[in-house]
Amino acid sequence: MAFLSQVERRQAEAIAHIGYCNPFLPERLKWERQVLGDRFQKGAAVINLPSAVEAEKVFGNFVLLLEHAQGLADKMRVRVLDGRCTREGDQRLYRETVLFLLYGKYFSIVNLSPEQSQAAESRLYASRWEPFLKDYRWYLNIAGVELPDYFDAVHCFSIFRQLDRAFQHIFMFVIGGSMPMARLRATIWESIFTHDMGRYIRGVYKTLGDITTLITGPSGTGKELVARAIGLSRYQRFDSKSKTFGDEHQPQLLAVNLSALSSTLIESELFGHCKGAFTGAVGDRPGWLEVCGEHGTVFLDEIGELEHSIQVKLLRVLQTQQFSRVGESKSRNFKGKFIAATNRELELEIQSGRFREDLYYRLCADRIQTPTLREQLVDRPEDLVELTRFIAARLLRQVKDEVDALASESVDWIEQNIGSDYAWPGNIRELEQCVRNVLIRKSYLPANRSMGSSLTVGNSTKDASSDGHFVKALLAGELTLDEVTQGYASHVYHQLGRYDLAASKLGVNWRTVRSKVRQYREGIK
């Protein structure tokens, strides 16, 4: 008798694909549908989880998949004991079905909280070790099952915990349901696990920390949040005796804003110094490269601001994993990972001689580009509501009952005054400032408006350049009455920068002004 029927084999293969695929790419839906058939629950291809409590809603098929994996693993175990699992392909399907089941039972972002401390989180995971080990042995430590070296229980437990943390931190730091944000989440996942999860589990997890991640994008697009998602999701091997993970008591992410420090302070912060190395060095001091443990990450923000002399020293660390304290000749080993970020175009900085080309090539093996807020909202305007609520929740974390009210008030104010199609040149950072201003004064004045320049709203630059054409067409009698009102409403809005002010001047509702402005823009495209 065959080990698996054709239907069971298709289901087992699909479960294996789900376990290894990037969960933020829509390919997972194909495999979920293959397992669940008519029970498959249709949902959005983009996974966007603003809070862990909504996990069941987002992963609507996961419980059903777990039921299938449980039933299939139990059937397969009986057949293994009967001696029917002799081929390597069958062995692989059995192992991977069991792994999917064990992950679903003991992990899958259950009971995690953004406010949870590292120690509390570790205790929660440690409490799952004994029941996990019992099930692991029940399914895999039996006659007829061959386990590769990398399949030991501790390693599997460590990988599962890393998967959990990656889900948690990506969801917690990267908000929005637009395709640009979906692609960003998928890219972060690859930075943590590579595109080939199987290869990562088999051994790449040991060396991936040697590859530097470079995050690029305009100011205010959340580069530090991306760095945190990656830096806090690294592999840490579980110690079954002490019930701890790696060097969990050491700092996991050490951030240095290079633009805020002088070159001397940067050297001291990164490399440390010896007593007497410079004026004020009254004692030995370890730098963050020394403090950072094997599973830690040093985040160098604004790497494009780094002076040449420090670029040379940093290049040596990236090439040799060694450094010396300032004023010392002794070499020390750097064991962690580097993440760098910049809002500059480093290629142009290289051409101008301000950035070393050899350092750039050491940085860009793994590159992530963060999208602007404008790109997100053009793709999915409703993300404004979600992002505003997320900001309000962080701002009012001690007064949670007021979060929804502040979010609604902020969105209403934005729509009535600067428009939901405002370009947000300051990106997420500017939206945060807007919400704070609405909380305090129920008003917000964009920086470029407060500095006396013209307000950048939607396509207002285009609106301004077309004013002359509007006047010429008006004087020539070439416009319809609707086109006249649209053009004039757009002109007044462009001058005042706010829908409510334009509405007051024109004697109409602000929604009417917004409608006219949008119609005018469509007409000049």
VONULO-675981 format. One record per residue (C-alpha): residue number from 1; residue in three letters; x negated, y, z negated. Coordinates in Angstrom, 1 decimal, always signed. Layout:
N
resi; resn; c1; c2; c3
NUM; ALA; X; Y; Z
...
! end
This chain:
525
resi; resn; c1; c2; c3
1; MET; +0.0; +0.0; +0.0
2; ALA; -1.3; +3.5; +0.9
3; PHE; -2.4; +5.8; -1.8
4; LEU; -0.2; +8.6; -0.6
5; SER; +2.8; +8.8; +1.7
6; GLN; +2.7; +11.3; +4.6
7; VAL; +4.9; +13.7; +2.7
8; GLU; +2.9; +13.4; -0.5
9; ARG; -0.4; +13.9; +1.4
10; ARG; +0.9; +17.1; +3.1
11; GLN; +2.0; +18.4; -0.3
12; ALA; -1.4; +17.5; -2.0
13; GLU; -3.3; +19.1; +0.9
14; ALA; -1.2; +22.3; +0.5
15; ILE; -1.7; +22.4; -3.3
16; ALA; -5.4; +22.1; -2.7
17; HIS; -5.4; +25.0; -0.3
18; ILE; -3.4; +27.1; -2.7
19; GLY; -5.9; +26.4; -5.5
20; TYR; -8.8; +27.6; -3.3
21; CYS; -7.3; +30.4; -1.2
22; ASN; -7.5; +34.1; -2.0
23; PRO; -4.2; +34.8; -3.8
24; PHE; -4.0; +38.3; -2.5
25; LEU; -3.9; +37.2; +1.2
26; PRO; -0.5; +36.2; +2.7
27; GLU; -1.9; +32.8; +3.9
28; ARG; -0.9; +31.4; +0.5
29; LEU; +2.8; +31.7; +1.5
30; LYS; +2.3; +29.1; +4.3
31; TRP; +1.0; +26.6; +1.8
32; GLU; +3.6; +27.3; -0.8
33; ARG; +6.3; +26.8; +1.8
34; GLN; +4.8; +23.5; +2.9
35; VAL; +5.0; +22.2; -0.7
36; LEU; +8.4; +23.6; -1.6
37; GLY; +10.3; +23.3; +1.6
38; ASP; +13.9; +24.5; +1.1
39; ARG; +13.1; +25.5; -2.5
40; PHE; +10.6; +28.1; -1.4
41; GLN; +11.6; +31.5; -2.7
42; LYS; +11.0; +34.3; -0.2
43; GLY; +9.2; +37.3; -1.6
44; ALA; +6.8; +40.1; -0.6
45; ALA; +3.5; +39.0; +1.0
46; VAL; +1.8; +41.7; -1.1
47; ILE; +1.2; +40.7; -4.7
48; ASN; +1.4; +43.8; -6.8
49; LEU; +1.6; +43.3; -10.6
50; PRO; +1.7; +46.5; -12.6
51; SER; +2.0; +44.6; -15.9
52; ALA; +1.5; +41.0; -17.0
53; VAL; +5.1; +40.7; -18.3
54; GLU; +6.2; +40.7; -14.6
55; ALA; +4.1; +37.7; -13.7
56; GLU; +7.1; +35.4; -13.3
57; LYS; +8.8; +37.8; -11.0
58; VAL; +5.8; +38.2; -8.8
59; PHE; +4.8; +34.5; -8.7
60; GLY; +8.3; +33.2; -8.2
61; ASN; +7.2; +30.0; -6.7
62; PHE; +4.5; +29.2; -9.2
63; VAL; +6.7; +27.3; -11.7
64; LEU; +8.2; +25.2; -8.8
65; LEU; +4.7; +24.4; -7.5
66; LEU; +3.6; +23.4; -11.0
67; GLU; +6.6; +21.0; -11.2
68; HIS; +5.5; +19.4; -7.9
69; ALA; +1.9; +19.1; -9.0
70; GLN; +2.9; +17.5; -12.3
71; GLY; +5.0; +14.8; -10.6
72; LEU; +2.4; +14.2; -7.9
73; ALA; -0.5; +14.0; -10.3
74; ASP; +1.4; +11.4; -12.5
75; LYS; +2.2; +9.2; -9.5
76; MET; -1.4; +9.5; -8.2
77; ARG; -2.8; +8.5; -11.6
78; VAL; -0.8; +5.3; -11.7
79; ARG; -2.1; +4.4; -8.2
80; VAL; -5.7; +5.3; -9.2
81; LEU; -5.4; +2.8; -12.1
82; ASP; -4.0; +0.2; -9.6
83; GLY; -7.2; +0.5; -7.5
84; ARG; -5.5; +2.2; -4.5
85; CYS; -7.7; +5.4; -4.6
86; THR; -10.9; +4.2; -2.9
87; ARG; -11.5; +6.8; -0.1
88; GLU; -13.3; +10.0; -0.8
89; GLY; -10.5; +12.0; +0.8
90; ASP; -8.0; +10.5; -1.6
91; GLN; -10.3; +11.1; -4.6
92; ARG; -10.6; +14.7; -3.6
93; LEU; -6.9; +15.3; -3.3
94; TYR; -6.3; +13.6; -6.7
95; ARG; -9.0; +15.8; -8.4
96; GLU; -7.7; +19.0; -6.9
97; THR; -4.1; +18.3; -7.6
98; VAL; -5.0; +17.6; -11.3
99; LEU; -7.0; +20.9; -11.4
100; PHE; -4.1; +22.9; -10.1
101; LEU; -1.9; +21.2; -12.7
102; LEU; -4.3; +21.9; -15.6
103; TYR; -4.8; +25.6; -14.6
104; GLY; -1.0; +26.0; -14.4
105; LYS; -0.5; +24.5; -17.8
106; TYR; -3.2; +26.3; -19.8
107; PHE; -4.0; +29.5; -17.9
108; SER; -2.2; +31.5; -15.1
109; ILE; -2.3; +34.9; -16.9
110; VAL; -0.2; +33.8; -19.8
111; ASN; -0.2; +35.8; -23.0
112; LEU; -2.8; +38.3; -21.8
113; SER; -2.5; +42.0; -22.5
114; PRO; -4.4; +45.0; -21.2
115; GLU; -4.8; +46.2; -24.9
116; GLN; -6.1; +42.8; -26.1
117; SER; -9.7; +42.9; -27.4
118; GLN; -12.4; +40.7; -26.1
119; ALA; -12.6; +38.8; -29.4
120; ALA; -8.8; +38.2; -29.5
121; GLU; -8.8; +37.1; -25.9
122; SER; -11.6; +34.6; -26.5
123; ARG; -9.8; +33.2; -29.5
124; LEU; -6.7; +32.7; -27.4
125; TYR; -8.7; +30.8; -24.8
126; ALA; -10.6; +28.8; -27.4
127; SER; -7.3; +27.6; -28.8
128; ARG; -6.4; +26.0; -25.5
129; TRP; -9.7; +24.0; -25.3
130; GLU; -8.6; +20.9; -27.2
131; PRO; -5.2; +20.3; -25.5
132; PHE; -6.9; +21.1; -22.1
133; LEU; -9.7; +18.5; -22.8
134; LYS; -7.1; +15.9; -23.8
135; ASP; -5.3; +16.3; -20.5
136; TYR; -8.5; +16.5; -18.5
137; ARG; -9.6; +13.1; -20.0
138; TRP; -6.2; +11.6; -19.5
139; TYR; -6.2; +12.3; -15.7
140; LEU; -9.9; +12.3; -14.8
141; ASN; -11.9; +10.2; -17.3
142; ILE; -10.4; +7.0; -16.1
143; ALA; -11.6; +4.0; -14.2
144; GLY; -11.4; +4.6; -10.4
145; VAL; -12.2; +8.3; -10.5
146; GLU; -15.5; +9.6; -9.4
147; LEU; -16.4; +13.1; -10.6
148; PRO; -19.0; +15.3; -8.9
149; ASP; -21.6; +16.9; -11.3
150; TYR; -19.9; +20.3; -11.1
151; PHE; -16.6; +18.8; -12.1
152; ASP; -17.3; +18.6; -15.9
153; ALA; -14.6; +19.8; -18.3
154; VAL; -16.6; +22.7; -19.6
155; HIS; -17.3; +24.1; -16.2
156; CYS; -13.6; +23.7; -15.1
157; PHE; -12.5; +25.4; -18.3
158; SER; -14.9; +28.3; -17.7
159; ILE; -13.8; +28.7; -14.1
160; PHE; -10.1; +28.8; -15.1
161; ARG; -10.8; +31.4; -17.7
162; GLN; -12.6; +33.5; -15.1
163; LEU; -9.7; +33.2; -12.7
164; ASP; -7.4; +34.4; -15.4
165; ARG; -9.6; +37.4; -16.2
166; ALA; -9.9; +38.3; -12.5
167; PHE; -6.1; +38.2; -12.1
168; GLN; -5.6; +40.3; -15.2
169; HIS; -8.2; +43.0; -14.4
170; ILE; -7.3; +43.3; -10.7
171; PHE; -3.7; +43.7; -11.6
172; MET; -4.4; +46.1; -14.5
173; PHE; -6.8; +48.4; -12.5
174; VAL; -5.5; +48.3; -8.9
175; ILE; -1.9; +49.5; -8.6
176; GLY; +0.3; +49.8; -5.6
177; GLY; +2.2; +47.7; -3.1
178; SER; +0.8; +49.3; +0.1
179; MET; -1.3; +47.2; +2.6
180; PRO; -4.4; +49.3; +1.9
181; MET; -4.1; +48.4; -1.8
182; ALA; -3.4; +44.7; -0.9
183; ARG; -6.5; +44.6; +1.2
184; LEU; -8.5; +46.2; -1.7
185; ARG; -7.3; +43.6; -4.2
186; ALA; -8.2; +40.8; -1.7
187; THR; -11.7; +42.4; -1.2
188; ILE; -12.3; +42.6; -5.0
189; TRP; -11.3; +38.9; -5.3
190; GLU; -14.0; +38.1; -2.7
191; SER; -16.6; +40.2; -4.5
192; ILE; -15.9; +38.0; -7.6
193; PHE; -15.6; +34.6; -6.0
194; THR; -16.7; +35.0; -2.4
195; HIS; -14.4; +34.0; +0.5
196; ASP; -15.1; +30.3; -0.2
197; MET; -13.9; +29.3; -3.7
198; GLY; -15.1; +25.7; -3.3
199; ARG; -18.6; +26.8; -2.7
200; TYR; -18.5; +29.2; -5.6
201; ILE; -17.3; +26.5; -8.0
202; ARG; -20.0; +24.1; -6.7
203; GLY; -22.8; +26.4; -7.6
204; VAL; -22.7; +29.9; -6.2
205; TYR; -21.4; +31.2; -9.5
206; LYS; -24.9; +30.8; -10.8
207; THR; -26.5; +33.3; -8.4
208; LEU; -23.7; +35.7; -7.3
209; GLY; -24.7; +38.2; -10.0
210; ASP; -27.9; +38.8; -8.0
211; ILE; -25.9; +40.5; -5.3
212; THR; -25.2; +44.2; -5.8
213; THR; -21.7; +45.6; -5.0
214; LEU; -21.5; +49.0; -3.5
215; ILE; -18.2; +50.8; -3.8
216; THR; -17.6; +53.8; -1.5
217; GLY; -14.7; +56.2; -1.1
218; PRO; -13.7; +59.8; -1.7
219; SER; -13.6; +61.2; -5.2
220; GLY; -10.6; +60.2; -7.3
221; THR; -9.8; +57.0; -5.4
222; GLY; -10.5; +54.7; -8.4
223; LYS; -14.1; +53.4; -7.6
224; GLU; -14.8; +53.0; -11.4
225; LEU; -11.6; +51.0; -11.8
226; VAL; -12.8; +48.6; -9.0
227; ALA; -16.1; +48.4; -10.8
228; ARG; -14.4; +47.5; -14.0
229; ALA; -12.3; +44.8; -12.4
230; ILE; -15.4; +43.1; -11.0
231; GLY; -17.7; +43.7; -14.0
232; LEU; -15.2; +42.3; -16.5
233; SER; -14.4; +39.2; -14.4
234; ARG; -17.7; +37.5; -14.3
235; TYR; -18.4; +33.8; -15.0
236; GLN; -19.2; +33.0; -18.6
237; ARG; -19.8; +29.3; -19.5
238; PHE; -17.7; +28.0; -22.5
239; ASP; -19.6; +26.6; -25.4
240; SER; -17.4; +23.8; -26.8
241; LYS; -19.2; +23.7; -30.1
242; SER; -19.0; +27.4; -31.0
243; LYS; -15.8; +27.9; -29.0
244; THR; -17.2; +31.0; -27.4
245; PHE; -18.0; +32.1; -23.8
246; GLY; -21.5; +33.1; -22.9
247; ASP; -22.8; +36.3; -24.4
248; GLU; -19.3; +37.6; -25.1
249; HIS; -20.5; +39.7; -28.0
250; GLN; -22.7; +41.8; -25.8
251; PRO; -21.4; +44.7; -23.7
252; GLN; -19.7; +43.4; -20.5
253; LEU; -19.8; +46.7; -18.5
254; LEU; -22.3; +49.5; -19.0
255; ALA; -21.5; +52.6; -17.0
256; VAL; -23.9; +55.5; -16.1
257; ASN; -22.7; +58.6; -14.3
258; LEU; -25.9; +59.6; -12.6
259; SER; -24.7; +63.0; -11.5
260; ALA; -24.2; +64.0; -15.1
261; LEU; -27.8; +63.3; -16.3
262; SER; -31.2; +64.7; -15.6
263; SER; -33.8; +62.4; -14.0
264; THR; -35.6; +62.1; -17.4
265; LEU; -32.4; +61.1; -19.2
266; ILE; -31.4; +58.7; -16.3
267; GLU; -34.8; +56.9; -16.7
268; SER; -34.4; +56.7; -20.5
269; GLU; -30.8; +55.4; -20.2
270; LEU; -31.5; +52.8; -17.7
271; PHE; -35.1; +51.6; -18.5
272; GLY; -35.5; +52.6; -22.1
273; HIS; -38.6; +54.3; -23.5
274; CYS; -41.5; +53.8; -25.9
275; LYS; -42.3; +56.1; -28.8
276; GLY; -44.1; +59.2; -27.6
277; ALA; -43.3; +58.6; -23.9
278; PHE; -42.0; +62.2; -23.7
279; THR; -41.1; +65.0; -25.9
280; GLY; -38.3; +63.9; -28.3
281; ALA; -39.1; +60.2; -27.9
282; VAL; -39.5; +59.6; -31.7
283; GLY; -39.1; +55.8; -31.5
284; ASP; -38.8; +52.9; -29.2
285; ARG; -35.4; +52.7; -27.4
286; PRO; -34.1; +49.8; -25.2
287; GLY; -32.3; +50.9; -22.0
288; TRP; -29.2; +49.5; -20.6
289; LEU; -31.0; +47.2; -18.3
290; GLU; -32.4; +45.6; -21.4
291; VAL; -29.2; +45.7; -23.4
292; CYS; -27.2; +44.1; -20.5
293; GLY; -26.9; +40.4; -20.9
294; GLU; -26.9; +37.6; -18.3
295; HIS; -23.1; +38.0; -17.9
296; GLY; -23.0; +41.8; -18.1
297; THR; -22.9; +44.5; -15.5
298; VAL; -24.6; +47.9; -15.1
299; PHE; -22.4; +50.3; -13.2
300; LEU; -24.3; +53.2; -11.5
301; ASP; -21.7; +55.8; -10.6
302; GLU; -22.7; +58.5; -8.0
303; ILE; -25.7; +56.5; -6.8
304; GLY; -26.1; +59.1; -4.0
305; GLU; -27.2; +61.7; -6.5
306; LEU; -30.3; +59.6; -7.6
307; GLU; -33.6; +61.3; -7.1
308; HIS; -36.3; +59.7; -5.0
309; SER; -38.6; +58.8; -7.9
310; ILE; -35.8; +56.8; -9.6
311; GLN; -34.7; +55.3; -6.3
312; VAL; -38.2; +53.7; -6.1
313; LYS; -37.9; +52.2; -9.6
314; LEU; -34.4; +51.0; -9.0
315; LEU; -35.5; +49.3; -5.8
316; ARG; -38.1; +47.4; -7.7
317; VAL; -35.5; +46.1; -10.1
318; LEU; -33.2; +45.0; -7.3
319; GLN; -36.1; +43.2; -5.5
320; THR; -37.8; +41.6; -8.5
321; GLN; -35.2; +41.7; -11.3
322; GLN; -38.0; +43.3; -13.4
323; PHE; -38.5; +46.7; -15.0
324; SER; -40.6; +48.5; -17.6
325; ARG; -39.6; +51.0; -20.3
326; VAL; -40.8; +54.6; -19.7
327; GLY; -44.3; +54.9; -21.1
328; GLU; -44.9; +51.1; -21.1
329; SER; -46.6; +48.7; -18.7
330; LYS; -45.0; +45.5; -19.9
331; SER; -42.5; +44.0; -17.5
332; ARG; -39.1; +43.0; -18.7
333; ASN; -36.4; +40.9; -17.0
334; PHE; -33.0; +42.2; -15.9
335; LYS; -30.5; +39.4; -16.1
336; GLY; -27.2; +41.1; -15.3
337; LYS; -25.5; +42.4; -12.2
338; PHE; -25.5; +45.9; -10.5
339; ILE; -22.5; +47.7; -9.2
340; ALA; -23.0; +51.1; -7.6
341; ALA; -20.5; +53.7; -6.3
342; THR; -20.7; +56.9; -4.3
343; ASN; -18.4; +59.4; -2.5
344; ARG; -21.3; +60.3; -0.2
345; GLU; -21.9; +58.8; +3.3
346; LEU; -25.2; +57.1; +2.5
347; GLU; -26.0; +56.6; +6.1
348; LEU; -26.0; +60.3; +6.6
349; GLU; -28.1; +60.7; +3.4
350; ILE; -30.7; +58.4; +4.9
351; GLN; -30.8; +60.4; +8.1
352; SER; -31.4; +63.6; +6.1
353; GLY; -34.1; +61.9; +4.1
354; ARG; -32.3; +62.2; +0.8
355; PHE; -31.7; +58.4; +0.3
356; ARG; -34.1; +55.5; +0.9
357; GLU; -33.1; +53.2; +3.6
358; ASP; -34.7; +50.1; +1.9
359; LEU; -32.6; +50.8; -1.2
360; TYR; -29.4; +51.2; +0.8
361; TYR; -29.9; +47.7; +2.3
362; ARG; -30.4; +46.3; -1.2
363; LEU; -27.1; +47.9; -2.2
364; CYS; -24.8; +47.2; +0.7
365; ALA; -24.6; +43.4; +0.9
366; ASP; -21.2; +43.5; -0.7
367; ARG; -19.4; +46.7; +0.2
368; ILE; -15.9; +47.9; -0.8
369; GLN; -14.1; +51.0; +0.5
370; THR; -11.4; +52.5; -1.7
371; PRO; -8.4; +53.9; +0.2
372; THR; -7.2; +57.5; -0.4
373; LEU; -3.9; +58.1; -2.1
374; ARG; -2.7; +59.6; +1.1
375; GLU; -3.3; +56.4; +3.0
376; GLN; -1.4; +54.4; +0.3
377; LEU; +1.6; +56.7; +0.4
378; VAL; +1.8; +56.9; +4.2
379; ASP; +2.0; +53.1; +4.3
380; ARG; +4.4; +52.8; +1.4
381; PRO; +5.9; +56.1; +0.0
382; GLU; +7.7; +54.3; -2.8
383; ASP; +4.2; +53.7; -4.4
384; LEU; +4.4; +57.3; -5.7
385; VAL; +7.1; +56.1; -8.2
386; GLU; +5.0; +53.1; -9.3
387; LEU; +1.8; +55.0; -9.6
388; THR; +3.4; +57.8; -11.5
389; ARG; +4.9; +55.3; -14.0
390; PHE; +1.6; +53.6; -14.4
391; ILE; -0.1; +57.0; -15.2
392; ALA; +2.7; +57.9; -17.6
393; ALA; +2.4; +54.6; -19.4
394; ARG; -1.3; +55.2; -20.0
395; LEU; -0.7; +58.8; -21.1
396; LEU; +2.1; +57.8; -23.5
397; ARG; +0.8; +54.5; -24.7
398; GLN; +1.8; +55.4; -28.3
399; VAL; +5.3; +56.6; -27.2
400; LYS; +6.4; +53.9; -24.8
401; ASP; +10.1; +54.9; -24.9
402; GLU; +9.3; +58.1; -23.1
403; VAL; +7.4; +56.5; -20.2
404; ASP; +10.3; +56.1; -17.7
405; ALA; +11.6; +59.6; -18.5
406; LEU; +8.2; +61.2; -17.8
407; ALA; +7.7; +59.2; -14.7
408; SER; +11.1; +60.2; -13.3
409; GLU; +10.6; +63.8; -14.3
410; SER; +7.2; +63.9; -12.5
411; VAL; +8.5; +62.3; -9.3
412; ASP; +11.5; +64.7; -9.2
413; TRP; +9.2; +67.7; -9.7
414; ILE; +6.8; +66.5; -7.0
415; GLU; +9.6; +66.0; -4.5
416; GLN; +11.3; +69.3; -5.3
417; ASN; +8.2; +71.5; -5.4
418; ILE; +5.2; +70.2; -3.4
419; GLY; +6.9; +67.3; -1.5
420; SER; +6.5; +63.6; -1.6
421; ASP; +4.4; +64.0; +1.6
422; TYR; +1.8; +66.2; -0.1
423; ALA; -1.7; +65.1; +1.0
424; TRP; -3.2; +64.7; -2.5
425; PRO; -6.8; +65.8; -1.6
426; GLY; -7.8; +64.9; -5.2
427; ASN; -6.3; +61.4; -4.8
428; ILE; -5.3; +59.4; -7.9
429; ARG; -7.2; +61.8; -10.2
430; GLU; -5.1; +64.7; -8.9
431; LEU; -1.9; +62.7; -9.4
432; GLU; -2.9; +62.1; -13.0
433; GLN; -3.5; +65.8; -13.5
434; CYS; -0.1; +66.5; -12.0
435; VAL; +1.6; +64.2; -14.5
436; ARG; -0.2; +65.8; -17.4
437; ASN; +0.8; +69.2; -16.2
438; VAL; +4.5; +68.2; -15.8
439; LEU; +4.4; +66.7; -19.3
440; ILE; +3.2; +69.9; -20.9
441; ARG; +4.6; +72.7; -18.7
442; LYS; +7.0; +70.9; -16.2
443; SER; +4.9; +72.5; -13.5
444; TYR; +1.7; +71.8; -11.5
445; LEU; -0.4; +74.2; -9.4
446; PRO; -2.8; +72.3; -7.0
447; ALA; -6.4; +73.5; -7.4
448; ASN; -6.7; +74.8; -3.8
449; ARG; -3.5; +76.8; -4.3
450; SER; -4.7; +78.2; -7.7
451; MET; -8.1; +79.2; -6.0
452; GLY; -6.2; +81.3; -3.5
453; SER; -6.6; +79.1; -0.4
454; SER; -3.8; +77.8; +1.6
455; LEU; -2.0; +74.7; +0.1
456; THR; -2.6; +71.5; +1.9
457; VAL; +0.8; +69.9; +2.1
458; GLY; +1.5; +67.0; +4.4
459; ASN; +0.6; +68.4; +7.9
460; SER; +0.6; +72.0; +6.7
461; THR; -2.7; +72.7; +8.6
462; LYS; -0.9; +71.6; +11.8
463; ASP; +2.2; +73.7; +10.7
464; ALA; +0.0; +76.8; +10.3
465; SER; -1.7; +76.4; +13.7
466; SER; +1.6; +76.0; +15.4
467; ASP; +3.1; +79.2; +13.9
468; GLY; +1.8; +81.2; +16.9
469; HIS; +3.5; +78.8; +19.3
470; PHE; +6.7; +79.0; +17.3
471; VAL; +6.7; +82.8; +17.5
472; LYS; +6.0; +82.8; +21.3
473; ALA; +8.7; +80.2; +21.9
474; LEU; +11.1; +82.2; +19.7
475; LEU; +10.5; +85.5; +21.6
476; ALA; +10.8; +83.8; +24.9
477; GLY; +14.1; +82.4; +23.9
478; GLU; +13.0; +78.8; +24.5
479; LEU; +14.2; +77.3; +21.2
480; THR; +17.5; +75.8; +20.1
481; LEU; +19.2; +77.1; +17.0
482; ASP; +18.1; +74.0; +15.1
483; GLU; +14.5; +74.4; +16.2
484; VAL; +14.6; +78.0; +15.0
485; THR; +15.8; +77.1; +11.5
486; GLN; +13.3; +74.2; +11.4
487; GLY; +10.4; +76.4; +12.4
488; TYR; +11.3; +79.3; +10.1
489; ALA; +11.9; +76.9; +7.1
490; SER; +8.5; +75.3; +7.8
491; HIS; +6.8; +78.8; +8.0
492; VAL; +8.3; +79.9; +4.7
493; TYR; +7.4; +76.6; +3.0
494; HIS; +3.8; +76.9; +4.3
495; GLN; +3.5; +80.4; +2.9
496; LEU; +4.9; +79.5; -0.6
497; GLY; +3.6; +76.0; -0.9
498; ARG; +6.7; +74.7; -2.8
499; TYR; +10.1; +73.4; -1.7
500; ASP; +11.9; +75.1; -4.6
501; LEU; +10.4; +78.5; -3.9
502; ALA; +11.1; +78.3; -0.2
503; ALA; +14.7; +77.2; -1.0
504; SER; +15.2; +80.1; -3.3
505; LYS; +14.0; +82.6; -0.7
506; LEU; +16.1; +81.0; +2.1
507; GLY; +19.2; +80.6; -0.1
508; VAL; +19.6; +76.9; +0.4
509; ASN; +19.0; +73.6; -1.4
510; TRP; +15.4; +72.4; -1.7
511; ARG; +16.4; +69.1; +0.0
512; THR; +17.6; +71.1; +3.0
513; VAL; +14.2; +72.8; +3.2
514; ARG; +12.4; +69.5; +3.0
515; SER; +14.6; +68.0; +5.8
516; LYS; +14.0; +71.0; +8.0
517; VAL; +10.2; +70.9; +7.5
518; ARG; +10.1; +67.2; +8.3
519; GLN; +12.1; +67.7; +11.4
520; TYR; +9.8; +70.5; +12.5
521; ARG; +6.7; +68.4; +12.0
522; GLU; +8.2; +65.5; +14.0
523; GLY; +8.9; +68.0; +16.8
524; ILE; +5.3; +69.3; +17.0
525; LYS; +3.6; +65.9; +16.9
! end
